[in-house]
Amino acid sequence: MFSLIFWKATFERAISTAAQSALLVLGADQINVVSVEWPAVIGFAAGGAVLTVLKSLLVGASDGNPSTINAETLTIPDGTGKRRAPRA
């Protein structure tokens, strides 16, 4: 959970969720950027990102993998050009 690769995967999830949350708010206003309440868009996006990071931390506490069902395998380059599973 304290590896760089864990945080990269978590950050990717947070950015994706923030973008989805922002699009949800924009879509609700039919994407009229002139009349959008930008503080609301930013608030929903930030809230979604925080929830994603918290979920990744809770899930990753058990096995160091931010994926809930371990559908994703995190690997770390070992200097040989090959990838290996992360150490527990």
VOGU-3710 file (C-alpha; in Angstrom, 3 decimals, decimal comma):
1> mfslifwkat> 0,000/0,000/0,000  2,944/2,333/0,479  4,490/1,652/-2,929  4,666/4,159/-5,769  2,751/1,835/-8,074  -0,145/1,652/-5,576  -0,350/5,437/-5,482  -0,161/5,705/-9,287  -3,093/3,291/-9,641  -5,018/5,132/-6,920
11> feraistaaq> -4,331/8,517/-8,535  -5,540/7,199/-11,893  -8,789/6,048/-10,264  -9,230/9,388/-8,494  -8,752/11,396/-11,710  -11,187/9,149/-13,569  -13,831/9,455/-10,853  -13,368/13,228/-10,637  -13,888/13,536/-14,393  -16,973/11,317/-14,265
21> sallvlgadq> -18,409/13,324/-11,375  -17,782/16,608/-13,190  -19,456/15,267/-16,330  -22,418/14,144/-14,250  -22,940/17,685/-12,962  -22,349/19,219/-16,397  -24,668/16,684/-18,019  -27,395/17,512/-15,540  -27,195/21,101/-16,814  -26,972/19,832/-20,427
31> invvsvewpa> -23,401/21,079/-20,743  -24,121/24,763/-20,951  -20,707/26,064/-19,839  -21,921/29,634/-19,576  -24,532/28,946/-16,919  -22,767/26,095/-15,095  -22,120/26,628/-11,412  -18,400/25,844/-11,491  -18,014/25,625/-7,701  -20,601/22,812/-7,740
41> vigfaaggav> -18,779/21,002/-10,562  -15,445/21,286/-8,756  -17,045/20,242/-5,465  -18,589/17,097/-6,923  -15,357/16,220/-8,750  -13,246/16,687/-5,623  -15,742/14,718/-3,533  -15,657/11,821/-5,980  -11,855/11,829/-6,029  -11,652/11,808/-2,221
51> ltvlksllvg> -14,109/8,920/-1,990  -12,103/6,945/-4,550  -8,836/7,483/-2,657  -10,486/6,437/0,611  -11,905/3,300/-1,019  -8,501/2,427/-2,488  -6,870/2,872/0,914  -9,427/0,630/2,601  -9,181/-2,066/-0,057  -5,402/-1,783/-0,356
61> asdgnpstin> -4,852/-2,148/3,381  -5,387/-5,897/3,110  -3,196/-6,776/0,121  -1,587/-3,589/-1,234  -3,746/-3,575/-4,368  -6,285/-0,743/-4,855  -8,493/-2,988/-6,995  -11,546/-4,225/-5,087  -11,766/-7,592/-6,829  -8,096/-7,794/-7,847
71> aetltipdgt> -9,045/-7,549/-11,515  -5,887/-5,498/-11,942  -2,450/-6,858/-11,076  0,103/-4,253/-10,089  3,640/-5,023/-11,211  6,971/-3,393/-10,507  9,877/-3,373/-12,972  12,836/-5,265/-11,509  15,614/-3,852/-13,701  15,676/-6,814/-16,111
81> gkrrapra> 12,971/-5,456/-18,347  10,576/-8,070/-17,027  7,789/-7,426/-14,621  7,240/-9,203/-11,335  4,468/-9,202/-8,793  4,859/-6,634/-5,998  6,209/-7,789/-2,669  3,696/-8,222/0,091
//
